[in-house]
Amino acid sequence: MKKIKYYYNTNTLRYEKLETPLRIKILRIFGFIAAAFVTAMFISFIAFRFVGSPNERLLGIQNEMLKDNYRDLRDKVKDMEQQMGELEKRDNTVYRSIFEANPIPDSARAKDLEEQIEIASVEKLEDKELLLSIVNTLNNLSSRIKVQKESYKQIDGLVNNKEQLLSHTPAIQPVSNKDLSRIASGFGHRIDPVYKTVKMHAGLDFAAPQGTPIYATADGTVKISGNMGNGYGNHVVISHGYGYETLYGHMVRVKARPGQAVKRGEVIGWVGSTGKSTGPHCHYEVHKYTQKIDPVYFFYNDLTPDQFDRLLKQAASSNQSLD
């Protein structure tokens, strides 16, 4: 029940009913609303400034989780970069060194992008900078991986070429010589058995019974087969590629034919004494870009180090050649 207020009117000397004008009522209502609004704003400011809303707290938690995830990602990326760096180092200093290939320059590996991951600390990075840092790092790794793949393709080709080179390089003795007793004369100046003068002997003489098999010392294609009247008698010349040729002289009979592809260890003829020869033997020469070189250094496939040393001493003996 609404209370009625009275006041004493000194003019009429009577108690009269107190009535508030409408204008005053409106002002009071407006003042109350304004005070309430200001108070609410002040309380909200204090609350949001020092306490934070539930949504802000959730966003803060999510932000911290993102930062933790970024730290983990950054650590993983650093590990990947270290592994990538190790692969690049091995590629340049080991793999390419083996095959005598030039190392890939650092510029080709996009090294200039590597430093961009170090953009301040995670707490000070803006969202845009965080994203830019990750993108640059991934672009860096992507570029380096692409270059590394191309490098390994080249190395794979070098491996294949190296295998082919090794198979086409003279590497065994042309006749069976297990007891190392068949070297009759070595490379160098020797006494000619016919003219009895010192002449250059451009190969090795392997003394063996007539009919002993003679083997190709490397893969190649037969270039010459037969008696060309040049003192070698029945002989075979094999072109191995990579600048190598081998000659096998004084055969009793030739098996290989011109243009025939032969493999290392394949029989190409048999020991004889045809041409300018004083006894059954195989005269063996190795040519590199038409230059005649000492064949004794091309027996690494079928000799131990001790056997090679023994053979080297036998070949170095100054004696009379057989052709």
C-alpha positions, 0 to 999 in steps of 0.5 A: 500500500502506497504511503501518503506523505503530508507537509505543514503549510505555514501559509494555510496553517494546515497539513496538506498532502505532498505531491511531487511534480511530474517533471521531478519524477522524470528527472529522478527516474532519468538520474537513477537510470544514468547512475545505474548505467555508469555503475554497470559500466564501471563494474564491467570495466573492472571485471574485464580488466582484471578478471576477464570473461569466460570467453576470454579465458577460453581463448587464452587457454587455446592461445597457450595450447597453440603456442605449446604446439608451435614450440613442439613444431619448431623443435621438430622442424629443427630436428628435421633441419639438422637431419637435412643438414647431415644428409647434405653434408654426407652428399657433398663430402662422401657420396659425391666425393666417391664419384669425383662429382662437384658438390652442390653449392649452398645457394642451390639448397636455399640456405638463405631461408634457413635463418627465418625460423629464428624470428624472436621468441614465440611469446612476442610473435603476432599471429601473422608472424607465426604463420609467416615463420612456419610457411618460410620454414616449410618452404625452406625444407621443401626446397632443400628436399627437392634439391636433395632428391635431384642430387640423389638421382644424379648419384644414382646415375653416377653409381650406374656409370661407375659400375659400368666403368669398373666392368669395362676396366681391365682387372684380371690376368689374361691367363690362369696364373694361380701360382704366379709363375707365368710372368716371363717378361714385364713392361719396359725396356727388355732384350729383344729375343730376335735382334738381341738389342734393348727395345721397349717391351710394351706389355707382359708376357705370360708363358703357358703351354700351347692351347691354354685359354686366354680370357678377356680382362674386361667387358668390351667389343672385339675390334681386331681379330686375326693376323694383321702381319704386325708381329703379334701373329694371331691376336685380338684387340678389345675396345672397352670404352672409357679410353681402354683397349687391350691386346692379346698376341701370338694365339694359336687360334682365335675364338673372338670375332670382330664386332663381338661383345665379350664379358670379363673372363670370357675365352677369346682364344688360346695360347700359341707362338704365332708371329714374332715369338720364340715360344708359346706365350700370351703377349698382353698390353693395356692401352689408355687413349692409345698410350701403352701403359703397364698392365701389371697395375690392372690385376686388382680383381684376382690378387691379394696385396701379397700376391700383387707385390710378388707379381710386381717384383717378377714383372720388374726383372730385367730379362729377355722378352719372348717377342 
